[in-house]
Amino acid sequence: MLYNRTFTMIKPDAVEKGYAGAILSKINASGFRIVSMKMIQMSQRDAELFYAVHKERPFFNDLVSFMSRGPIVVAILEKENAVDDFRTLIGATNPEEAAEGTLRKQFATSVGENAVHGSDSNENAQIEAAFHFSSREMF
């Protein structure tokens, strides 16, 4: 069977609150297989590079500060239709608009601190995974 892969980050707010284990458990229970995972802390420069696509947006500086303020968990997930299924699992960016049972509904507190990132396309999943993992860390 051919599987798709996606990339996720458990963001600093969720790690600080001790939600990483619960989030990973829900990811596994939803049929995703974790094929690579580690805990890191992005530098300000790392966050600027990772979010460069948003450089001209008014929230860019706040996003960079938030994402570099503490440890995050990065992971590559595998499942058929991984990108779309994971976007459904994480829910809307605004936790108030997220569907019941989604990760953001359960663990996020605001649009800015929304607990979990998920790639929005197969192409971005590959780019984002390669940003955080070397080829020998991808299984």
Sequence and secondary structure as in RCSB ss.txt:
>XXXX:A:sequence
MLYNRTFTMIKPDAVEKGYAGAILSKINASGFRIVSMKMIQMSQRDAELFYAVHKERPFFNDLVSFMSRGPIVVA
ILEKENAVDDFRTLIGATNPEEAAEGTLRKQFATSVGENAVHGSDSNENAQIEAAFHFSSREMF
>XXXX:A:secstr
   EEEEEEE HHHHHTT HHHHHHHHHHTT EEEEEEEE   HHHHHHHTGGGTTSTTHHHHHHHHTSS EEEE
EEEETTHHHHHHHHH  SSTTTS TTSHHHHH  SSSS SEEE SSHHHHHHHHHHH  GGG  
